[in-house]
Amino acid sequence: MSEAAVRVEELRKVFDVPEREAGLRAATKSLVRRKTREVRAVDGISFEIAPAEIVGFLGPNGAGKTTTLKMLSGLLYPTGGEARVLGHVPSKRERDFLRRISLVMGNRNQLQWDLPALDSFELNRSIYRIPREDFFRARDEMIELLEIGDLVRKPVRQLSLGERMKVEIVGSLLHQPQVLFLDEPTIGLDVTMQKRIREFVAEYRQRHEATVMLTSHYMADVEALCERVIVIHHGRILFDGDLGALSDTVAAWKTIVVALENGARDLSAYGEVIHRDGDLVTLRVPKSETARVTARLLAEQEVLDLNVEDPPIEDVIELVFAREAAE
Amino acid sequence: MSTVPAPTQLVQEGRTRSLVDFYLTTMRTEVQLQFQYRAAIYMYLLGMVAEPVIYLVVWTTIAEQSGGTVGGLTTGELAAYYIVWTLVRNMNLVFTPYGWESRIREGKLSGQLLRPLHPIHYDIAEFAGGKFVWVLFYLPIAVVLTLVFHPTFDIRPLEVAVFAVAIWGAYLIRTFNQSSLGLITFWTTRVGALFQLYITLELLLSGRLVPLTLMPEWVQTVAWFLPFRWTFYFPIQTLVGDLSNEELLGGLAMQVFWIVVGIGVFSLVWRRAIRQYTAVGN
């Protein structure tokens, strides 16, 4: 069996955060005695990611996702536990390690603000010691794929958020990393742009057999790209497994969307009505009841159309968190 | 057909060769960047010229009132001192502790830490590139200053050669000193007060405020054992003073010594500092 591309064991990161009340009195007091609070951003997580695997890393804001990615890319020194990426200890930040990874953050700009992206790409070529021939080929092909031939010649500050993200991604992949940490790569982008970036990531991963860890607030990103998800909350892992299994384990219901000839009818006898839009009614029914309810609906109502769907992944994730809070 | 580039085994070029490539590329990029801000450079240079011109007017006035010299320096020598001063000042501009403060406090260092090259290389290369533009823009100002203040120069070829090396030595000493100071931001996010203290010491002990020969004997002795003298006074003196060959080469040796000390201190602090980095914001 080949060695895991990413291996994490009991990884922890604790921040000491200064804390004081508002006001002059508290400010004066803090001169003498500074109070700090321990924040466990990542609290003993363990997982492995195989080479060429793509994993969605999910959790609400402040769950510890970005802190984990920063530890795995060598930006943050862990408080405890162990992390290995491509056999390297990330916090040592060895050149060979940094040359083989990339961390793309949707809200960060790594390119020279006042110059065209082409100049920043050239700088990256020299930083990553990419042979010119490989550099030109990789650069031009990615520019063509993302259709950004005009954009890379404009100063970066003149680009829109979506345009900047595309050139940003090209800049981050010129050295052809084997492991990609993508932190909200589609944040703030319109649907078409999100789709374009997703397709690009999928294709890059396939061609390079790259390992990808992705965080995103857009479930469409996760559903389109990841078979496996790791759900993290309060620095701990709540779920690690198949995306479909997550839904099966946590959400014991399905939704039935039914279009009736006469939508005014009350369907609450069949299940919980969660949405009604004209003739279209959405019902939530226990998973074990789905077949029976569907048969009843078809037999007893004048049905124009009927769809049985898994619950949206957003709802499933919300349930995981709700369940954790209840425990 | 897929258009993403196929995986390739990247051929790693030699480390020295690729470092030279990095420096040249960064310097070229910086020159392009500076050319975009021509007006800003002139405003900045005019501001920078104000400082030595004030010193020069004050000392020339004092010299004229004391029979043409002050502390053994003629008005022509004082003019030469401050005209070369401006060139040296341009050459020893470095990435300041304020820059480090901002890059650490706001998390901007993250992008640089992800690269397989220490950020200090980028700072050195970036400011080195900028110097070619600043000096180019400074030359017409130097001509005007020469016409107005009539400096006296008596320059040997060896002095020019030593000067050409010494201004880069001064640049490196200041880079490592100020970057080491900047690293303190890893522990406390306000480094301004310490930087002010550093600048005050530099003003007094480097020859930046007045030529060191005008300072008391004991100050000159103290200055000889500190790095500041070798970042202003020594490079200026190579062109303006009357240094022997031994003094010229000895000065370069002192610069090498302070560069090595600077690299040592910086590396030591960096290794401890980087563990403190919290990568906030980004």
Interface residues (C-beta under 8 A of the other chain):
Chain A: F15 K70 S73 G74 L75 L76 Y77 R93 R95 D96 L98 R99 I101 S102 L103 M105 N107 R108 Q110 Q112 D114 L115 D119 E122 L123 R125 S126 I127 Y128 R129 I130 P131 D134 R137 A138 E141 M142 E144 L145 H175 Q176 F200 E203 Y204 Q206 R207 H208 E209
Chain B: S2 T3 V4 P5 A6 P7 T8 L10 V11 Q12 E13 S18 D21 F22 L24 T25 T26 T29 Q32 L33 Q36 S110 G111 L113 L114 R115 P116 L117 I274 R275 Y277 T278 A279 N282
